Amino acid sequence: MTSFSKLLSRMTPILCILPLGLAGCKASGKEEPAAASQPPFMSAAASAPPQTPDDALPPEKTGGFDGKRAFTHVAKQVSFGPHPSGSPAITRVQEYLLAELKSYGCFVESDVFSADTPIGRLPMKNILVKITGEKPGIILLGTHYDTLLMDNFVGADDAGSSTAVMLESARLLCSQKGKYAVWIAFFDGEEAMKQWSATDSRYGSRQMAARLSTSGDLKKIKAFLLADIVGGRNPRFQRETSSTPALVDLIWNTAAKLGYSAIFVNESAGAQDDHDSFLKRGVPSVDVIGDFTGNGYWHTPQDSLDKISAKTLAITGHVFLESIKQLQAK
């Protein structure tokens, strides 16, 4: 996830004075770590210590969501090394996502487009899973899968974790047919190429929102549920202040009923993320995002596989699946 301003509920003043070459401002009261000088893309995979996801909750306790399977998806993304938009490595990630989704029997569409960025025009690809419903209406899920443009940044949590949650969710949902259609979006280009701004960030979600507006599908979306930075070993999800309040309440109430109120806490924080692209077009949206300012590794090369918990992935997936059931019942 790239530089985006985050306003803490205690109203800490936002300070975002960044030197040239920094990817931008994403957090209140904290400066984003500077990216090392580098060529545009690094193709070498970063090594990570072997991990055993022995902390995962069993699928029978998480609505069928398999945290260990999700963990393996994070590990696979990490194995490709840094994969910022337009890099050779992100092509391999795209191939992996498409192969997995098709193996689940999902109907998948790809939107290949080019984006003008501060480092030049880059090829990008959005991937969209479409699961049909019985009645008009769409429940949209989303994640980004690109990594920050930084030396040795493999993005295990940002955004390998949310991408893994969406892959495992697709495995479970693609064989089902509910009241409403469920679409799952994998966005390219969430991260800024240089510094977070309205034009240098969220390339993929802006592209998809515009495309769905043109096709007429945007007005059919009943809810957009976004995940980002959802796999850490000490998870803490705050209510995102720009999100649609009714959707925030639905997810946090669902989490409480499932016994996760210590993780989905009743505190508020603001964030800029891919949900903005849909909020601006009138789509009810919610961003479930971890408290990255306190995890100690956000936007650093330390965002590696050892930071990921299969249990956290399972909890996040469980809450998303149950929230979808609540939306399907409305």
Kinemage of the C-alpha trace (Angstrom):
@kinemage 1
@onewidth
@group {chain A} dominant
@subgroup {mainchain}
@vectorlist {calphas} color= white
{ca met a 1} P 0.000 0.000 0.000
{ca thr a 2} L 1.524 3.266 -0.899
{ca ser a 3} L 1.888 6.480 0.761
{ca phe a 4} L -1.379 7.635 2.115
{ca ser a 5} L -2.316 10.075 4.909
{ca lys a 6} L -3.780 8.533 8.023
{ca leu a 7} L -5.544 10.647 10.630
{ca leu a 8} L -5.567 9.007 14.054
{ca ser a 9} L -8.686 9.295 16.140
{ca arg a 10} L -6.795 11.265 18.770
{ca met a 11} L -6.276 13.906 16.059
{ca thr a 12} L -2.468 13.819 15.941
{ca pro a 13} L -1.397 16.602 13.543
{ca ile a 14} L -0.477 15.423 10.067
{ca leu a 15} L 3.063 16.191 9.007
{ca cys a 16} L 4.058 15.238 5.505
{ca ile a 17} L 7.251 16.984 4.499
{ca leu a 18} L 9.193 14.586 2.346
{ca pro a 19} L 12.508 14.748 0.543
{ca leu a 20} L 12.726 14.063 -3.142
{ca gly a 21} L 12.504 10.361 -3.986
{ca leu a 22} L 10.329 9.477 -0.989
{ca ala a 23} L 7.202 7.602 -1.854
{ca gly a 24} L 4.909 9.954 0.041
{ca cys a 25} L 2.951 10.529 3.213
{ca lys a 26} L 0.768 7.773 4.560
{ca ala a 27} L 0.646 8.233 8.279
{ca ser a 28} L -0.101 10.908 10.809
{ca gly a 29} L 2.838 11.921 12.928
{ca lys a 30} L 5.287 9.561 11.200
{ca glu a 31} L 7.561 9.947 8.220
{ca glu a 32} L 7.595 7.150 5.695
{ca pro a 33} L 10.972 5.399 5.391
{ca ala a 34} L 12.964 6.625 2.408
{ca ala a 35} L 13.318 4.269 -0.518
{ca ala a 36} L 16.871 3.358 -1.371
{ca ser a 37} L 18.237 4.614 -4.672
{ca gln a 38} L 17.679 1.919 -7.250
{ca pro a 39} L 16.969 1.098 -10.848
{ca pro a 40} L 13.242 1.202 -11.677
{ca phe a 41} L 12.658 -2.476 -10.924
{ca met a 42} L 14.515 -5.204 -9.084
{ca ser a 43} L 13.846 -8.722 -10.277
{ca ala a 44} L 15.824 -10.712 -7.743
{ca ala a 45} L 13.651 -12.476 -5.166
{ca ala a 46} L 14.285 -11.533 -1.567
{ca ser a 47} L 14.994 -14.468 0.683
{ca ala a 48} L 12.808 -15.141 3.701
{ca pro a 49} L 13.319 -17.659 6.485
{ca pro a 50} L 11.204 -20.817 6.260
{ca gln a 51} L 7.951 -20.423 8.132
{ca thr a 52} L 5.602 -22.969 9.632
{ca pro a 53} L 2.087 -21.549 9.895
{ca asp a 54} L 1.347 -23.531 13.041
{ca asp a 55} L -0.722 -20.757 14.597
{ca ala a 56} L -3.614 -21.089 12.131
{ca leu a 57} L -7.133 -21.671 13.376
{ca pro a 58} L -8.698 -24.838 11.897
{ca pro a 59} L -11.007 -24.131 8.930
{ca glu a 60} L -13.979 -25.639 10.752
{ca lys a 61} L -13.742 -22.725 13.193
{ca thr a 62} L -13.419 -20.008 10.558
{ca gly a 63} L -16.280 -20.721 8.186
{ca gly a 64} L -14.092 -22.947 6.020
{ca phe a 65} L -11.393 -20.312 5.515
{ca asp a 66} L -7.996 -22.047 5.603
{ca gly a 67} L -5.361 -19.803 7.149
{ca lys a 68} L -2.551 -22.181 6.221
{ca arg a 69} L -3.545 -22.093 2.563
{ca ala a 70} L -3.656 -18.308 2.734
{ca phe a 71} L -0.199 -18.288 4.299
{ca thr a 72} L 1.181 -20.294 1.387
{ca his a 73} L -0.216 -17.656 -0.983
{ca val a 74} L 1.715 -14.966 0.893
{ca ala a 75} L 4.866 -17.102 0.748
{ca lys a 76} L 4.454 -17.573 -2.993
{ca gln a 77} L 4.107 -13.842 -3.620
{ca val a 78} L 7.189 -13.172 -1.482
{ca ser a 79} L 9.128 -15.741 -3.504
{ca phe a 80} L 8.723 -13.587 -6.609
{ca gly a 81} L 10.646 -10.805 -4.878
{ca pro a 82} L 9.778 -7.120 -5.237
{ca his a 83} L 6.955 -6.721 -7.743
{ca pro a 84} L 6.046 -3.077 -8.316
{ca ser a 85} L 3.748 -2.193 -11.185
{ca gly a 86} L 5.282 -2.714 -14.624
{ca ser a 87} L 8.084 -4.970 -13.384
{ca pro a 88} L 8.922 -8.428 -14.780
{ca ala a 89} L 8.169 -9.902 -11.357
{ca ile a 90} L 4.606 -8.594 -11.249
{ca thr a 91} L 3.929 -10.467 -14.484
{ca arg a 92} L 4.763 -13.682 -12.639
{ca val a 93} L 2.457 -12.679 -9.797
{ca gln a 94} L -0.339 -12.063 -12.295
{ca glu a 95} L 0.237 -15.485 -13.845
{ca tyr a 96} L 0.074 -17.063 -10.389
{ca leu a 97} L -3.148 -15.278 -9.463
{ca leu a 98} L -4.828 -16.225 -12.729
{ca ala a 99} L -3.725 -19.863 -12.501
{ca glu a 100} L -5.013 -20.172 -8.926
{ca leu a 101} L -8.340 -18.519 -9.662
{ca lys a 102} L -8.952 -20.643 -12.725
{ca ser a 103} L -8.088 -23.786 -10.753
{ca tyr a 104} L -10.961 -22.907 -8.394
{ca gly a 105} L -13.362 -22.739 -11.312
{ca cys a 106} L -13.714 -18.968 -11.101
{ca phe a 107} L -14.823 -16.877 -14.039
{ca val a 108} L -12.047 -14.311 -14.435
{ca glu a 109} L -11.682 -11.147 -16.494
{ca ser a 110} L -8.474 -9.183 -16.978
{ca asp a 111} L -8.236 -5.513 -17.848
{ca val a 112} L -4.853 -4.656 -19.346
{ca phe a 113} L -4.237 -0.917 -19.473
{ca ser a 114} L -1.432 1.628 -19.418
{ca ala a 115} L -0.989 4.324 -16.787
{ca asp a 116} L 0.973 7.538 -16.976
{ca thr a 117} L 3.164 7.736 -13.880
{ca pro a 118} L 6.029 9.983 -12.693
{ca ile a 119} L 8.486 7.319 -13.897
{ca gly a 120} L 6.854 6.890 -17.305
{ca arg a 121} L 3.970 5.042 -18.894
{ca leu a 122} L 3.575 1.603 -17.285
{ca pro a 123} L 1.568 -1.466 -18.280
{ca met a 124} L -0.871 -2.581 -15.588
{ca lys a 125} L -3.467 -5.290 -15.178
{ca asn a 126} L -6.580 -5.516 -13.040
{ca ile a 127} L -7.999 -8.961 -12.402
{ca leu a 128} L -11.703 -9.392 -11.638
{ca val a 129} L -13.484 -12.532 -10.481
{ca lys a 130} L -17.222 -12.593 -11.196
{ca ile a 131} L -19.537 -14.934 -9.289
{ca thr a 132} L -23.133 -14.679 -10.430
{ca gly a 133} L -26.094 -14.077 -8.143
{ca glu a 134} L -29.798 -14.779 -8.280
{ca lys a 135} L -30.922 -11.145 -8.191
{ca pro a 136} L -29.524 -7.814 -9.405
{ca gly a 137} L -26.828 -6.404 -7.152
{ca ile a 138} L -23.097 -6.863 -6.603
{ca ile a 139} L -21.007 -7.303 -3.470
{ca leu a 140} L -17.474 -6.261 -4.425
{ca leu a 141} L -14.349 -7.374 -2.554
{ca gly a 142} L -10.910 -5.946 -3.238
{ca thr a 143} L -7.174 -5.949 -2.642
{ca his a 144} L -4.100 -4.590 -4.386
{ca tyr a 145} L -1.260 -6.940 -5.297
{ca asp a 146} L 1.577 -4.630 -6.361
{ca thr a 147} L 4.432 -3.766 -4.006
{ca leu a 148} L 6.103 -0.482 -3.152
{ca leu a 149} L 8.930 0.581 -5.470
{ca met a 150} L 11.794 0.067 -2.991
{ca asp a 151} L 14.939 -2.051 -2.857
{ca asn a 152} L 14.259 -5.507 -1.392
{ca phe a 153} L 10.655 -4.709 -0.535
{ca val a 154} L 8.621 -7.914 -0.947
{ca gly a 155} L 5.444 -6.672 0.766
{ca ala a 156} L 4.437 -9.773 2.716
{ca asp a 157} L 1.818 -7.818 4.644
{ca asp a 158} L 1.420 -4.919 2.225
{ca ala a 159} L -0.226 -6.339 0.207
{ca gly a 160} L 0.602 -10.058 0.105
{ca ser a 161} L -1.671 -10.708 3.068
{ca ser a 162} L -4.840 -9.159 1.637
{ca thr a 163} L -4.197 -10.761 -1.751
{ca ala a 164} L -3.921 -14.132 -0.017
{ca val a 165} L -7.188 -13.511 1.844
{ca met a 166} L -8.941 -12.767 -1.442
{ca leu a 167} L -7.487 -15.847 -3.142
{ca glu a 168} L -8.677 -18.133 -0.363
{ca ser a 169} L -12.062 -16.388 -0.324
{ca ala a 170} L -12.355 -16.962 -4.070
{ca arg a 171} L -11.639 -20.669 -3.582
{ca leu a 172} L -14.619 -20.891 -1.255
{ca leu a 173} L -16.999 -18.507 -3.005
{ca cys a 174} L -16.560 -19.418 -6.675
{ca ser a 175} L -18.520 -22.639 -6.200
{ca gln a 176} L -21.407 -20.842 -4.491
{ca lys a 177} L -24.293 -18.792 -5.798
{ca gly a 178} L -25.933 -16.326 -3.471
{ca lys a 179} L -28.721 -13.792 -3.649
{ca tyr a 180} L -26.356 -11.191 -5.083
{ca ala a 181} L -23.307 -11.514 -7.303
{ca val a 182} L -19.922 -11.444 -5.593
{ca trp a 183} L -17.041 -9.890 -7.501
{ca ile a 184} L -13.433 -9.980 -6.263
{ca ala a 185} L -11.024 -7.354 -7.589
{ca phe a 186} L -7.228 -7.630 -7.601
{ca phe a 187} L -5.915 -4.134 -8.294
{ca asp a 188} L -2.594 -3.273 -9.850
{ca gly a 189} L -0.941 0.075 -9.149
{ca glu a 190} L -2.152 1.027 -5.685
{ca glu a 191} L 1.317 2.136 -4.660
{ca ala a 192} L 2.705 5.518 -5.692
{ca met a 193} L 5.666 5.485 -8.029
{ca lys a 194} L 7.209 8.526 -6.326
{ca gln a 195} L 4.920 10.323 -3.890
{ca trp a 196} L 1.342 9.594 -2.911
{ca ser a 197} L -1.117 11.970 -4.516
{ca ala a 198} L -4.464 11.969 -6.278
{ca thr a 199} L -2.692 11.190 -9.558
{ca asp a 200} L 0.238 9.076 -8.314
{ca ser a 201} L -1.562 6.249 -6.498
{ca arg a 202} L -4.568 3.933 -6.836
{ca tyr a 203} L -4.081 3.523 -10.578
{ca gly a 204} L -5.888 0.182 -10.733
{ca ser a 205} L -8.884 1.024 -8.567
{ca arg a 206} L -9.381 4.347 -10.373
{ca gln a 207} L -9.289 2.470 -13.669
{ca met a 208} L -11.798 -0.134 -12.515
{ca ala a 209} L -14.204 2.372 -10.963
{ca ala a 210} L -14.215 4.387 -14.193
{ca arg a 211} L -14.667 1.273 -16.314
{ca leu a 212} L -17.576 0.004 -14.194
{ca ser a 213} L -19.163 3.431 -14.332
{ca thr a 214} L -19.049 3.370 -18.118
{ca ser a 215} L -20.516 -0.149 -18.275
{ca gly a 216} L -23.313 0.709 -15.836
{ca asp a 217} L -22.186 -1.906 -13.306
{ca leu a 218} L -20.971 0.631 -10.742
{ca lys a 219} L -24.508 1.569 -9.706
{ca lys a 220} L -25.250 -2.121 -9.075
{ca ile a 221} L -22.613 -2.413 -6.335
{ca lys a 222} L -24.332 -2.645 -2.966
{ca ala a 223} L -21.085 -2.683 -0.969
{ca phe a 224} L -17.331 -2.631 -1.563
{ca leu a 225} L -15.196 -4.382 1.055
{ca leu a 226} L -11.474 -3.628 0.776
{ca ala a 227} L -8.679 -5.419 2.662
{ca asp a 228} L -5.117 -4.142 3.127
{ca ile a 229} L -2.307 -5.058 5.572
{ca val a 230} L -4.331 -7.797 7.277
{ca gly a 231} L -1.798 -10.521 8.127
{ca gly a 232} L 0.399 -9.221 10.943
{ca arg a 233} L 1.215 -11.172 14.086
{ca asn a 234} L -0.233 -8.475 16.351
{ca pro a 235} L -3.352 -7.444 14.428
{ca arg a 236} L -5.325 -4.338 15.291
{ca phe a 237} L -8.043 -3.047 12.991
{ca gln a 238} L -9.512 0.386 13.644
{ca arg a 239} L -12.738 1.758 12.193
{ca glu a 240} L -11.722 3.686 9.071
{ca thr a 241} L -13.314 7.128 9.269
{ca ser a 242} L -13.942 7.831 5.579
{ca ser a 243} L -15.658 4.471 5.059
{ca thr a 244} L -19.444 4.124 4.893
{ca pro a 245} L -20.559 3.965 8.553
{ca ala a 246} L -23.191 1.262 8.016
{ca leu a 247} L -20.608 -1.051 6.440
{ca val a 248} L -18.089 -0.346 9.194
{ca asp a 249} L -20.753 -1.239 11.766
{ca leu a 250} L -21.660 -4.405 9.878
{ca ile a 251} L -18.074 -5.679 9.789
{ca trp a 252} L -17.181 -4.700 13.344
{ca asn a 253} L -20.428 -6.143 14.723
{ca thr a 254} L -19.780 -9.346 12.806
{ca ala a 255} L -16.244 -9.523 14.206
{ca ala a 256} L -17.568 -9.022 17.730
{ca lys a 257} L -20.117 -11.819 17.329
{ca leu a 258} L -17.307 -14.099 16.141
{ca gly a 259} L -15.237 -13.267 19.222
{ca tyr a 260} L -12.685 -10.965 17.564
{ca ser a 261} L -13.491 -7.669 19.288
{ca ala a 262} L -9.970 -7.494 20.737
{ca ile a 263} L -8.667 -7.289 17.161
{ca phe a 264} L -11.433 -5.260 15.525
{ca val a 265} L -11.236 -2.496 18.093
{ca asn a 266} L -13.696 0.323 18.678
{ca glu a 267} L -11.243 3.078 17.843
{ca ser a 268} L -11.177 5.234 14.739
{ca ala a 269} L -8.506 6.168 12.213
{ca gly a 270} L -8.606 7.621 8.721
{ca ala a 271} L -6.836 6.242 5.659
{ca gln a 272} L -6.515 6.906 1.957
{ca asp a 273} L -6.687 3.664 0.012
{ca asp a 274} L -8.326 1.962 -2.961
{ca his a 275} L -11.795 2.393 -1.466
{ca asp a 276} L -11.501 6.131 -2.216
{ca ser a 277} L -11.880 5.445 -5.931
{ca phe a 278} L -15.329 4.005 -5.267
{ca leu a 279} L -16.430 6.310 -2.466
{ca lys a 280} L -15.908 9.276 -4.795
{ca arg a 281} L -18.390 7.696 -7.208
{ca gly a 282} L -21.044 7.071 -4.552
{ca val a 283} L -20.380 3.381 -3.844
{ca pro a 284} L -20.818 2.326 -0.179
{ca ser a 285} L -17.305 1.203 0.775
{ca val a 286} L -15.243 0.097 3.770
{ca asp a 287} L -11.495 -0.303 4.226
{ca val a 288} L -10.356 -3.030 6.633
{ca ile a 289} L -6.740 -2.042 7.184
{ca gly a 290} L -4.219 -2.940 9.861
{ca asp a 291} L -2.623 -0.366 12.146
{ca phe a 292} L 0.505 -0.149 10.023
{ca thr a 293} L 1.958 2.848 11.838
{ca gly a 294} L 2.671 0.704 14.862
{ca asn a 295} L 3.830 -2.553 13.292
{ca gly a 296} L 7.472 -1.503 12.968
{ca tyr a 297} L 7.977 -2.759 9.413
{ca trp a 298} L 5.556 -0.845 7.226
{ca his a 299} L 7.170 0.234 3.943
{ca thr a 300} L 10.559 -1.200 4.871
{ca pro a 301} L 12.399 -4.295 3.602
{ca gln a 302} L 11.457 -5.887 6.938
{ca asp a 303} L 7.914 -6.457 5.636
{ca ser a 304} L 8.832 -10.107 5.104
{ca leu a 305} L 7.223 -13.495 5.548
{ca asp a 306} L 8.226 -13.828 9.191
{ca lys a 307} L 5.816 -10.975 10.011
{ca ile a 308} L 2.801 -12.945 8.803
{ca ser a 309} L 0.426 -14.973 10.972
{ca ala a 310} L -1.753 -17.695 9.482
{ca lys a 311} L -4.111 -17.139 12.430
{ca thr a 312} L -4.565 -13.472 11.561
{ca leu a 313} L -5.224 -14.364 7.927
{ca ala a 314} L -7.865 -16.863 9.044
{ca ile a 315} L -9.542 -14.341 11.343
{ca thr a 316} L -9.658 -11.706 8.614
{ca gly a 317} L -11.023 -14.194 6.112
{ca his a 318} L -13.633 -15.425 8.588
{ca val a 319} L -14.899 -11.888 9.205
{ca phe a 320} L -15.101 -11.176 5.466
{ca leu a 321} L -16.996 -14.393 4.732
{ca glu a 322} L -19.495 -13.808 7.522
{ca ser a 323} L -19.940 -10.172 6.510
{ca ile a 324} L -20.752 -11.298 2.975
{ca lys a 325} L -23.421 -13.612 4.404
{ca gln a 326} L -24.917 -10.654 6.251
{ca leu a 327} L -24.969 -8.601 3.051
{ca gln a 328} L -26.493 -11.485 1.105
{ca ala a 329} L -29.325 -11.644 3.635
{ca lys a 330} L -30.305 -7.968 3.209
